[in-house]
């Protein structure tokens, strides 16, 4: 995991942290995961 984090730039890291916070606050975490997976395709 640390190797993956070291390869990310600051913007990607901040976006990932933002999504993680959103996921933790949400009661519907699976929905957020689905949106995230769709955005990568």
ABEGO torsion letter per residue (X at the ends): XAAAAAABBAAAAAAAAAAAAAAAABABAAAAAAAAAAAAX
